[in-house]
Amino acid sequence: MYKASSVGITICTIGATNTEGTKDIQGRISGVSWEDPRVVGNAIVASGASRQRELFYPFHLTYPTIVLHFFAPQLMERFLHLSMA
């Protein structure tokens, strides 16, 4: 029925990355360490190569956000809205 495949999928949840697209909001968000895109890219490649199911990078910033959104989505959305104002 199904053929064996060597294709893998890694779901990546990426936090604040210092890219050209984020330059305009970096000054409005304080207390966040903006990650180097090369370091983030290396983490993505390493997680794909090791066939990880999920990657949260940086873990201390992204994973709690996902968990909080799962249990209290309205609270998390309000927090994000207020932090961007």
PyMOL commands that set and color helices and strands:
alter all, ss='L'
color gray80, all
select helices_A, chain A and resi 20-26+37-49+59-71+73-84
alter helices_A, ss='H'
color red, helices_A
select strands_A, chain A and resi 11-14+54-57
alter strands_A, ss='S'
color yellow, strands_A
deselect
rebuild
show_as cartoon
